[in-house]
Amino acid sequence: MTNNLTGKIQSIYDLTSNEAEVRDFGKDMMDLAFIEKDDVRANKLSDLGYRLSRFGELWSIKGKDITDEELQLINYGQKEINAPKNKKKLQRLKDLQKEKLEKAFIQSSPVE
């Protein structure tokens, strides 16, 4: 199937922009769990974030599967992810993750 506006070929299996946004939010929730002080809340953030990061896959979480408690956790996550005090911490965490990935690829590349 082709998108008439961009001419790009799209599959029915490609993620929509909404699904990609939910997945990114799930990844941000897992990062937020890393800096969360409350262990119980951190575990719940991590678990829900993981499930949201798989949103759009065949056997993944659906919008109707989200409980009221999880909805409250999502609202908390949105507030905390956008809080100025956490933005710097989360960005630093993402930078460290990127640096580690780059280092791992450099070390695993074959030596000539």
N, C-alpha and C positions, 0 to 999 in steps of 0.2 A: 504494500500500500504506500503511495507517495503523498507527501504533504504538498499541496498545490502552492502554498505560500513560499516555502523554502526550496522545494524541489528535492528535499532529503527523503530518502526511503525510510519509512517507519514500519515497524513490525507491531503486531498486536501484543507482543511480549515486552516491548519497550516500556520503560517507566514513564508515567505522566509527570508533569511538573509538580503536581500535588503530592504524588507518591515520593518523589525525590526530596521534596521539602520535609515530609514526615520522617523519612529515613535520616536526613541530616539532623533533624531535631532529636531523633533517637540517639544518634552518635554524640550530640552535645549533652544529652542527659547522662550518658555513660561517663563523659568527661566531668560533668558536674558531680557525679557520685564520687569521683576521685578526690575532690576537694571538700566534700561534705563532711562536717564534723560529727554528725549523728550517724552511728554505724547502721542502725536499723533503716533509717531513711536512705542512706547511701546504698544499701543492698536493694531496696525497693526501686530506687532511681536506676540503678545498674540493670536490674532485671527488666524493668519496663522499657528502658532505653534500648536494650538489646532486642526486645521483641518489636519495638517500633522501627529499629534499624533494618528489620526484615520486611517491613510493610510493603505490600504489593506482590509478594511471592505467593505461590499457590497455597501453602499450608500455614501461612503467617497470620498474625493478629489482624482482625478486621475491626472496623469502627464500632460495630455493634457489640464486640467482645469486651470493650473497655468498661470497667466497673466505675462506680461513683468514686471509690477510693483512688483508683488510678487516674480518674479525671482531675481530682484534687491535686494529685502528684504532678500531673501534666501542667496544671495552672501554676503550681509552685515552681516547677522547672522553668517555665517561660519567664516568670518574674525573676528568678535567680540568674538565669543565663544572660538576661538583658541588664542585670544590675551592674553599674559601673565598677563596683569593687570586685566582681567576679570576672568581668570581661578581660582584664589584664591577666589574671591567673589562668583562665581558659586558653587565651591566646598563647601564653608562654608554654602551657602544656601541649598544645597543638604543634608549636615550633619544635619542642623537644621530641615529640613523636616523629615529626618529619625528619629531623636530624638523625634520629636513630635508624629510621628506615633507609635513608640515604647511605649511612655508614654501613649498614648490613648489606646493601647491594654492592657497595664498593668492595667490601671484604669478601663477598661470595663470588665476585667475578673472577674468571680464570686468569692466572698470571701467565704472561707470555715469556 
